[in-house]
Amino acid sequence: MPKIGVVVLTMGDRPAELLALLESVAVQEGDPATVVVLGQGVRLPPLPDGVDGVELPENLGIPGGRNAGVRWLRERGGVDVVVVLDDDGLLPRTDTLRLVREAFAAKPRLGVAGFRIADGTGASQRRHVPRLGGKQPLVSGPVTTFLGGGHAIRMSVIDQVGDFPTPFFYAHEETDFAWRALDAGWDIDYRADMVLQHPRTEASRHAVYYRNTGRNRVWLAKRHLPAVLLPVYLGTWAAYTIAQRPPLSGLAAWWAGFFEGLRVPCPPRRPMRWRTVWRMTLLGRPPVI
């Protein structure tokens, strides 16, 4: 069975939730995972035995922090699959990591397994289901992206397609990675039976939400889409954002980020193959939506 390493990022402001998560990881069935907690420019609280801690000198953002965790696991050695979990999440079942091992052992081309994010009642928010319209949260199957709060990635996929895009800092870094993995021929599965319990929240609670989503959406397109699809994709997302009727301050920040993305480069540009565009279309989410 594949060996699992678990990466948890923390800002140090949820010590009780962090300890509860680590306890839920410790009681998982099968061989114990290698677990590392990374403090994003903060001091870490005391951690349970068997859990390693790394205090980063500054907040590297979500993708930068995850990359640091992967580097630590790679240096430690012996890890085949990296599991990333939010520090305020919880594994409510004891078989989750066993399901991860079995999934990657049974499917050699499985690159990423996305967890189902559910609140304490078992309900999943629409934005936490990686299908158009947030449909069928209880149905597993192939998808075109995954949720950052709970997922598993085969280490060899990271070795092949590269790290999460550090300049993104927050927002859409999972989609950037997913598109590269799909273009390299890997599969991404949404697994409704791999559950991360997580409080019901709104993404807009983050101060950088609107600006970063606008900027990173442009960077995502510039990095990966064939030129003819760029205006279609960006036009679709601009229309969708306006239709959501965000607060005026949020909309202004979104447009500021959008134009920053147009103005500021975020290399490298490696357009996906048209075969990948067609594959994503067959999976129900062509890269113009």
Long-range contacts (C-beta under 8 A, 24 or more apart in sequence): 1-30, 1-31, 1-101, 1-102, 1-105, 2-80, 2-81, 2-100, 2-101, 2-104, 2-105, 2-154, 3-31, 3-34, 3-78, 3-79, 3-80, 3-81, 4-31, 4-33, 4-34, 4-79, 4-80, 4-81, 4-82, 4-83, 4-97, 4-100, 4-101, 4-152, 5-33, 5-34, 5-35, 5-36, 5-73, 5-76, 5-79, 5-81, 5-82, 5-83, 6-33, 6-34, 6-35, 6-36, 6-82, 6-83, 6-84, 6-85, 7-36, 7-38, 7-66, 7-69, 7-70, 7-73, 7-82, 7-83, 7-84, 7-85, 8-35, 8-36, 8-37, 8-38, 8-69, 8-84, 8-85, 8-86, 8-87, 9-37, 9-38, 9-40, 9-62, 9-65, 9-66, 9-69, 9-87, 10-37, 10-38, 10-39, 10-40, 10-42, 10-44, 10-87, 11-39, 11-40, 11-42, 11-59, 11-87, 12-39, 12-40, 12-42, 12-43, 12-44, 12-45, 14-87, 14-88, 15-45, 17-87, 17-88, 17-89, 17-90, 18-45, 18-87, 18-88, 19-45, 19-48, 20-90, 21-85, 21-86, 21-87, 21-88, 21-89, 21-90, 21-91, 22-47, 22-48, 22-51, 23-48, 24-90, 24-91, 24-92, 25-85, 25-91, 25-97, 26-50, 27-94, 28-91, 28-94, 28-95, 28-96, 28-97, 28-98, 29-94, 29-95, 29-97, 29-98, 30-97, 30-98, 30-101, 33-83, 33-97, 34-73, 34-76, 34-78, 34-79, 36-69, 36-72, 36-73, 36-76, 37-87, 38-65, 38-68, 38-69, 38-72, 40-65, 60-166, 61-166, 61-168, 61-169, 61-170, 62-148, 62-164, 62-168, 62-169, 62-170, 62-173, 63-163, 63-164, 63-165, 63-166, 63-168, 63-169, 63-173, 64-164, 64-166, 64-169, 66-163, 66-164, 66-173, 67-163, 67-164, 67-166, 70-155, 70-158, 70-163, 73-155, 74-155, 79-155, 80-104, 80-154, 80-155, 80-156, 81-152, 81-153, 81-154, 81-155, 82-152, 82-153, 82-155, 82-158, 83-150, 83-151, 83-152, 84-148, 84-150, 84-151, 84-152, 84-153, 85-149, 85-150, 85-196, 86-148, 86-149, 86-150, 86-196, 86-198, 88-198, 88-199, 89-117, 89-149, 89-150, 89-196, 89-197, 89-198, 90-196, 90-197, 90-198, 91-195, 91-196, 91-197, 92-195, 92-197, 93-195, 96-194, 96-195, 99-191, 99-193, 99-194, 100-152, 100-194, 103-152, 103-189, 103-191, 104-152, 104-154, 107-187, 107-189, 109-185, 109-186, 109-187, 110-154, 110-186, 110-187, 110-189, 111-153, 111-154, 111-157, 111-181, 111-184, 111-186, 111-187, 111-188, 112-146, 112-151, 112-152, 112-153, 112-154, 112-157, 112-177, 112-178, 112-181, 112-186, 112-187, 112-188, 112-189, 113-146, 113-151, 113-152, 113-188, 113-189, 113-191, 113-194, 114-143, 114-145, 114-146, 114-147, 114-150, 114-151, 114-188, 114-189, 114-190, 114-191, 115-147, 115-149, 115-150, 115-151, 115-152, 115-191, 115-194, 115-195, 115-196, 116-150, 116-190, 116-191, 116-192, 116-193, 116-194, 116-195, 116-196, 117-147, 117-149, 117-150, 117-196, 117-198, 118-195, 118-196, 118-197, 118-198, 119-197, 119-198, 119-199, 119-200, 120-197, 120-199, 123-200, 125-200, 127-203, 129-190, 130-190, 131-190, 131-284, 131-285, 132-284, 132-285, 132-289, 137-192, 138-192, 139-192, 140-189, 140-190, 140-191, 140-192, 140-193, 141-189, 141-190, 142-187, 142-188, 142-189, 142-190, 142-283, 143-188, 143-189, 143-190, 143-283, 143-285, 144-178, 144-179, 144-182, 144-188, 144-280, 144-283, 144-284, 144-285, 144-287, 145-174, 145-175, 145-178, 145-179, 145-188, 145-285, 146-174, 146-178, 146-188, 146-190, 147-174, 148-173, 148-174, 149-196, 149-198, 150-194, 150-196, 150-198, 152-194, 153-177, 154-186, 157-181, 157-184, 157-186, 160-184, 161-186, 165-219, 165-223, 165-266, 167-219, 167-266, 168-212, 168-216, 168-219, 168-266, 169-208, 169-212, 170-206, 170-208, 170-209, 170-212, 171-208, 171-209, 171-212, 171-213, 171-216, 172-213, 172-216, 172-217, 172-219, 172-220, 173-216, 175-220, 176-216, 176-219, 176-220, 176-223, 176-224, 179-220, 179-224, 179-272, 179-276, 179-287, 180-224, 180-270, 182-272, 182-276, 182-279, 182-280, 183-224, 183-272, 183-273, 183-276, 204-246, 204-250, 209-250, 210-246, 210-250, 210-251, 210-253, 210-254, 210-257, 211-253, 211-254, 211-256, 211-257, 211-260, 212-257, 213-254, 213-257, 214-241, 214-253, 214-254, 214-255, 214-256, 214-257, 214-258, 214-260, 214-261, 215-257, 215-258, 215-260, 215-261, 215-264, 216-257, 216-261, 217-258, 217-261, 218-257, 218-258, 218-260, 218-261, 218-262, 219-261, 219-266, 222-261, 222-265, 222-266, 222-269, 223-266, 223-267, 223-268, 223-269, 223-270, 224-269, 224-270, 224-271, 224-272, 224-287, 225-271, 225-272, 225-287, 226-271, 226-272, 226-274, 226-277, 227-271, 229-277, 229-287, 229-288, 232-288, 233-287, 233-288, 233-289, 234-258, 236-288, 236-289
